[in-house]
Structure formats: structure tokens, C-alpha cells
Amino acid sequence: MGLEKILSVAGKPGLYKLITQTRTGFVAESLLDAKRITVSLRSSVSVLSEIAIYTLEEEVPLREVFQKIQTKEDGGKTSISHKDEKIKLEEYFFEVLPNYDEDRVYVSDIKKVIQWYNILTDNKITDFSSEEVTSEESSEEE
């Protein structure tokens, strides 16, 4: 499963997997506790494949940031927690993405990226390659 079906729902902790669409929104399953929730179309929802991180030159897709973390951590969970001190989080993120824009990427954003990466790793969602490759692979399997 790629990042196209993984959601962040405002006001809800963790990440959610898109299950199905309904007339009034959709049903999603928590990656933390596998509980299902219904989300209305009015809710603020972000699809992970659409999120990017500001750098000094451009915006880097979140999937690329996850790939860099994955390379740094040899495929395992991060060496720091999203609850660590601000300075540790910033140092870690600087190692992963040295040219990130410190004025537009806040510590709260870094915390989310680290927490999301660890949730995805715990759920064995570790294929952060591009959407096109993922959709081509799935159509070849059918």
C-alpha cells in the first residue's frame, strides 16, 4: 500500500488508512489501534502523498523525506522520538534534509514527520517509492 491511501485527519491522533468512500465522506481505519471512524467531507484531511516539506530551493514530497529517513535508519524506526527536545529534533531533521527551510518548517511539523514515519514502519508500510511506480506495479499484479 502506498501513501495515496494514508490520511491524516485534523483533530485525530495518528494516521488512517482509507477503507471506502461514502455519500457523506469516507470510512478510515486507524493505524494505531485498527478502530474504524467515519470522516465527513467537511473534515480537514491530508493525504500523505500530497504533503511536501519546504526546502530553501523547492518543496520536497513527504515520500522523499521518508525515503531519506529510511536510508538513515537502515529501514528501522527513528533513533529519536517525536517527543524529544526541540534541539534534538531539529538536529535530526537537519541530518535527514540539510536544506530544509527553518523559517517555514516548524518543530511541530518535524514531530509529525517522525511520528508518521514510525507509525508507517510499525504497520510495515515502507514502500515510499513514487505513486506512478506503485500504480504500475499493482496493475501488473492483476
C-alpha positions in Angstrom: 0.0 0.0 0.0 1.3 3.4 -0.9 0.9 6.8 0.7 -2.1 7.6 -1.6 -4.4 5.8 0.8 -2.9 7.0 4.1 -4.6 10.0 5.7 -4.0 12.5 8.5 -7.3 13.7 9.9 -7.3 17.0 11.8 -8.2 16.6 15.5 -7.5 12.8 15.4 -4.2 11.3 16.6 -2.1 9.2 14.3 -2.7 8.1 10.7 -5.6 6.4 9.0 -6.0 4.0 6.1 -8.7 4.9 3.6 -11.2 2.0 3.6 -14.1 3.1 1.5 -15.9 6.2 0.3 -19.5 7.0 1.3 -22.1 9.6 0.2 -21.2 11.9 3.1 -17.4 11.3 3.4 -15.5 8.1 3.9 -14.5 5.3 6.3 -11.0 5.2 7.6 -9.1 2.7 9.9 -6.6 3.9 12.5 -3.1 2.6 12.0 -2.6 2.9 15.8 -5.5 0.7 17.1 -7.3 -0.5 14.0 -10.6 1.3 15.0 -12.7 2.5 12.2 -14.1 6.0 12.0 -16.4 7.9 9.6 -15.0 11.1 8.4 -17.3 13.8 6.8 -16.3 15.7 3.7 -16.2 18.9 5.9 -13.3 17.5 8.0 -9.8 18.7 7.3 -8.0 15.7 5.8 -4.5 15.4 4.3 -3.4 12.6 2.0 0.3 11.8 2.8 1.2 11.6 -0.9 0.1 15.2 -1.3 2.2 16.7 1.5 5.6 18.3 0.9 8.3 19.8 3.1 9.7 23.3 2.3 13.4 23.5 1.5 15.5 26.5 0.5 15.2 25.7 -3.2 11.9 23.8 -3.6 9.2 21.7 -1.9 10.3 18.0 -1.3 7.5 15.4 -1.3 7.0 13.7 2.0 7.6 10.3 0.4 11.2 11.5 -0.4 11.7 12.7 3.2 10.5 9.2 4.4 13.0 7.6 2.0 15.8 9.6 3.4 14.8 8.7 7.0 14.5 5.1 5.9 18.1 5.2 4.4 19.5 6.9 7.5 17.8 4.3 9.8 18.5 1.2 7.6 14.8 0.6 7.3 14.1 0.7 11.0 12.3 3.1 13.3 13.9 6.5 14.0 16.7 6.8 16.6 14.8 9.6 18.3 11.3 10.0 19.5 8.8 12.7 18.3 8.7 13.7 22.0 12.4 14.6 22.2 13.6 18.2 22.8 13.3 20.8 20.1 17.1 21.0 19.5 17.4 17.2 19.1 14.5 17.1 16.6 16.0 20.0 14.6 19.4 18.3 14.5 18.0 15.0 13.4 15.9 16.6 10.7 18.9 18.6 9.5 20.8 15.3 9.1 17.9 13.9 7.0 17.1 17.1 5.0 20.0 19.5 5.3 18.4 22.3 3.2 15.0 22.4 4.9 13.6 25.9 5.4 13.9 26.5 9.1 11.6 29.5 8.9 8.7 27.6 7.3 9.2 24.1 8.8 8.2 24.2 12.5 9.2 21.8 15.2 5.6 20.6 15.2 6.0 19.6 11.6 9.2 17.7 12.4 7.4 15.9 15.2 4.6 14.8 12.8 7.0 13.6 10.2 9.0 11.5 12.7 5.8 10.1 14.3 4.2 9.3 11.0 7.3 7.6 9.7 7.4 5.4 12.9 3.7 4.6 12.6 4.1 3.6 8.9 7.2 1.5 9.8 5.2 -0.3 12.7 2.5 -1.1 10.1 5.0 -2.4 7.6 4.1 0.4 5.1 7.7 1.0 4.0 7.4 1.4 0.2 7.9 5.2 -0.3 8.6 5.0 -4.0 6.7 7.3 -6.3 3.0 6.9 -7.0 3.5 6.0 -10.7 5.7 3.1 -9.9 3.3 1.8 -7.2 0.3 2.0 -9.5 2.2 0.3 -12.4 3.3 -2.5 -10.1 -0.3 -3.1 -8.8 -1.7 -3.2 -12.4 1.0 -5.7 -13.4 0.0 -7.9 -10.5 -3.7 -8.1 -11.6 
